[in-house]
Amino acid sequence: MFEIEWSACPLNQGLLRVPHSEEVTEHPLNPITVTMTDGRGGFRRGTIRSSSTGSSTGTPTPTHAPVPVTNLFSDQLLNHSPFDGSDPLSQFARQDLDPLSKMAADEWDYSANVTSIGKKSKVVADDLAEPWQARRAAILTKYTTSEKLSIVTSFLPGGEKVIVKVQPSGTMVDKVRTRLEQLDDFEEGSVRQMLDLTQQEYAARIELLNNELVQAWHSDQRVKALKIAIQCAKLLGDTAAMAFYPSKFVLITDILDIFGKLVYERLKMKAEYYKPGSKVVTCLPDNFTPEMVPESAKETCRNWFYKIASIRELVPRLYVEMAIIKSYSYLTSSEFSTALLRITRMIRGIGNPLIAVYARCYLCRVGLALNQSTDLGFVKENFYDFLSTYGQLFSQTIKADLNKQNILTSSYLNLYTPALDWILQVMASSAPESLLIEILARCKQESNSGLLLNTILSAFKSTYIASRPMEFVNLIMSCNEEGFPQHLLYRRLGQCLIQESLPKEDCKPVLNAVWQYVANLKDPVKFMQCAEIWIQFTVIYFSVTEVNFILGEIISHLIPNRAFEQHYSQMQTIVDKVVAHTQDYESLLTMENFLPLIDLFHKESIKVDVCKTIIDGLSSQPGLINDPIVINALMFIARIIHDSVSALTVDDEKRQIGNLICGLVQRIDYGRDFEKQLSFYAEARAAFPNLDSVHIQLVQCVNRLSVDTRKIVRGHHTRRTSAFVRACAAFCFITIPSLTLVHTRLQLYLLSGQVALLNQCLGQADACFKAALSLVPEMPKTIELDGRQKSSEPYLLSYLSSFLSTLLVVPDSPEHGVLYLMRGLLNAVQRCFEANSSSKSYLYLRVLDLLSTVTQENYPYHVDKVESNDTLYGSDKKFINEVDKISSKVFEEILNHLKYLGSSDQHGKQSVLALELFCRLIMRADLRQPPLATIAINLWKLSQRHGSADPKLSVQTIEYMKNRSQLVVFDHFPELLKKMLNT
């Protein structure tokens, strides 16, 4: 048989009545014999038994007359107040059709289906608290078990059959009983028990039940969906594997959330109505009121609650009702608080405190998600109900269960944390500080429990905690260590205090009291859990002396038995926090215990990450570094990072490490002591041989150092400064060959040569330029630019054009011939470009530009205090003759390429190159000479022959010649123009 707690009927619209205390002669949970009337008018005796899992059996309370529901219950139940000695089943039995059959006939013939429902239903979180979804993953990760689990269900294949259903007799009472018992999973046909499931297998089976429920609902099998929900809810009454219970709660309530949403959406579809004055069916808006809901939808809603009220066992009955509690909005908008309080008090009937607290957590979750201005007083009552039953957590029954499952008391209490944290967070998120005072007083009255203190510290605003730190320290000190571990409470307190600003006078007493406990912890695990939080508190509020002391304590606790090998992650966290919050970086690096702490990282990968954090933290510190001790410490740390680079290191890792070390190199500054600065760069070159990016940075820094020296002496070098800048040039010249990429070496040779020339170091400049020219033929055909492989010809054309610009001001060496660097460049061009490359011809055009410029009496630009060839040669005829010879050879090379383009039918390129060469001739050549004039006219004709030349450039060229023809110097241009235009 089954029982219904009519005083807790969800459709009781009146005030909740609590039975008054009176003396009884029988225990309320003992079996009760009642007389029942069967369908034939006879009488039979039966027994109402208590359910096996915490069923509530309170004294029935007469109900007020509720709003009429359906014809199903109109005469037999709702107009009967109070019951006249017969039990509810007798009332149902007098009907021609049993309740569930009637409901199935009336309600399950829908043709529409609920639209798509996700696998996981997300509870709509209010702004009052952190969304449950944010906690869900953490709970599933933390609360695991290696024990074998079991599931009892009738909706999954496999497992052992545990119950055989006996077909009932044909009496009306038996039919009623059978239909009602179909709501209970253990009396369903072919119920099977799946044993020895791992945690992953268990979660997979739960997910299958979830899918089965949704599929059953979409197939219009509402009863089956309800049964699955009941079976799932009943699993929450099992604590055989306590360590897994919080995760099981998360998995099961996900399914119940989906079921609740399915019911709510189904009722909303049934609640389509006609607006006044309209003949079009309209869906209910999101902010509907009960008055807008049609009576048929209200009947369906009431029937859902009646079905759930018929569930015999308390735990599934409560969970399933809580899952669909939002559907109350179709019936009433003012009774949510009453319903929530009623369920709160029904949960008192659950005997197991772990099951009860999670039931309260689920109630607070669904209550918070209601889109109503619901009074959150029920949340406080749930929390106070837990406080009043707190002693049950240490009862002999619980201790026996813990011994049986080999669970420590502290681990058991930790299972309550997710539920209590959620309940109290809902209370505290928008509560005033007075609520904290009230709850602290209540907790002291009931029990100064570490579990409750941990929940309070987690839920209330850190501002409230930080306003009374010593009060919490004293409360933690007085807690029993056997219950919730004290070190976890100190850790939680530290997490609160580091989020707020404490008065100076409170910091020292708090740290002294806390560290007195922490320092005496012998277990390295407990010690490190506290130390990684309180080190941040120390760094924020205290000087380097206190931080150094705490680091020393950490080292002394970790060295015995090589305990540090088990705590690398926490040690890394400690270093991260010290680096992130320190205000005096130099004092940190000179600290007695900081580098020894780094030495405890024997695992290379972690040690490298820690060193990266330290070097990276340097970027947030203002100013330059010149303290030798700090520099030595930083170089020690940087070498650790550098030494991790190997042939297997990926490019991104090399780039990251290189950037960190380059940033360090840039921060080291010895001021005006340039020699010491250069010495540091030399040491850095030796310390970091495997990173090209660091060597590039060093070359750049040394060149800058050389330029800074020139600025100080204003270009007038003394013997000492002259020797120094030559040493800088030598440093660069020696360092550049160690680089891997050819184009990088080319750029640095050119830059270093220009800096040497700026400092009047002609020999060093020549050496750099010659080294660059000798390297040009080694340039690969493709280079990587912006992550892509591209032809190197455009790069070479740009580079050599820049090189030519520098050669204009480079004086010829007496030991070599005229324009020896120019000759060397032309030789290199022959070897680095292909025979018929257009890039080579365009480079020759730029060579012609340079050769034309070097014959001028005064060059357009100079290097200060460096005499260029215009001063050395002074337009000497021999010099000009040499230039003419070179020009003729270059000009001939260009003409040969034009012939090649014509023979290979590349007329477009031929026209463009011919026009470019023609422009050079009219600007730089003496066209009074008939041969040159003839060549110029032929080039113009060639450029215009195929119509491929740029018409804009052609027009501009003619305009230029017309303007120049007005000058005496260019009096030959009119005749030239005439020949050009006549063609």
Summary of the structure (lengths in Angstrom):
residues: 983
radius of gyration: 45.1
end to end distance: 117.7
largest distance: 142.4
contacts: 3046
relative contact order: 0.03
helix: 64%
strand: 4%
